[in-house]
C-alpha cells in the first residue's frame, strides 16, 4: 500500500518539531510550502541525522516563515 503524502508530512513535521522545539503545525506548514529552503534546513527536516547546526538553521527558517505568515495576515 502506498502511503499518502500528508502522512509523510505529518511524520516529518512531528520529528522536526521535536528536534527544533517548535509547533508541529508550523513545521508542517513550512514543509508543505514551496518556499526556498537552505540545504542545511532540508538536511534537518528530511534526514534524521541532522547535526546541531542544521537544526538551528531549520529553526531559524521556520521561525522566519511563521513570522512572515503572521505579518501577511495582519
Secondary structure, 3 states (H helix, E strand, C coil): CCCCHHHHHHHHHHHHHHHHCCCHHHHHHHHHCCCCCCHHHHHHHHCCCCCHHHHHHHHHHHHHHHHHHHHHCC
